[in-house]
Amino acid sequence: MSARIPIAADDPVQRRLLETLVHQFGYQAETVETGEAVLARPQSPGAPAIGLANLDLVMPDLDGMTGRARLWEAGKTLPIIFETS
């Protein structure tokens, strides 16, 4: 089974472009519009493990740096790729 990569970006075009790239490299993508959705995802019962996360630095609800801090506080020390315009 390939690793799953959540992609959080408020811009739908960026989400689709990143999703396409992730698939081309053989990984499964999970696209979400908000940083909060990425934070809620690892706690979902039965959720598959994620290999890394892609976070937009500027999102309306939760910026990427705060999202990273909250993931790490929860013990999820996975690699994170940050994106911005």
N, C-alpha and C positions, 0 to 999 in steps of 0.2 A: 504494500500500500504506500502511495506517495504521501509526502508531508503536506499538511494543510497550512495555508498562509492567509490570515485575515488581512484585508485591505480596507482601511478606514480613510475615506476622503469624502468631503462634502460635494465635490464636483463630479457629476456622473460621467463625464467624458474621461477624466483621469481614472476613475474606477474601472471603466471598460478597457482602457488601454493597458493598465496594470494587470487586470485579470487575463487579458489575452497573452501578455508576456509570461505571466506565471504558468499558464497552461502550456505554452510553447516549450518551456523548460521542464515539463513533466510533473508539475505540482498541481494540487487542487487549491483553488482560490475561494475565499469567502468574502464577498464584498458587503460592506456596511457603510451607512452614511454618517455615523457618529462615533466618537471615541468611546462614549458610554456603552455602545453595543459591543465593542471589542472587549471592554472590561467585564461585561456580563457573560460573554461567551465562554471563557474557560471554566466558569462555575456551573455551566449548564450540565445537568445529569447526563452521563453517557457521551458527552462531547469528545470527539477525537482530539488527540494531542496536536498542538501546533508547533511548527518548527521555528518560525519567526513571525514577526508582525510588521506590517507596513502602515505607518501612521502619518497623516498629514499634520504638519506643524500648526496650521491655523484652521480650526474648525469652530463652529458656533458654540457647541456645548462643552467641549473639553479639548484643549489643545494637546498636541502630540507629546510635549515634554511632561505635562501633568499626567497624561495617560501612562507614559513610561514609568514615572515615579509611582503611580498607584499600582501598576502591574508588579513592579519590583517589591513594593511594600507587601503585596499579597504572596510573595515568594515565587513569582513567575519571572525568573531571570533569563528570559529568552532574548535572542538577538532582535533588534528593532532597526528597520530602515525608515528614516524620516524623509518626507517629501515636502516641497513647498513650491509655490509659483515663482 
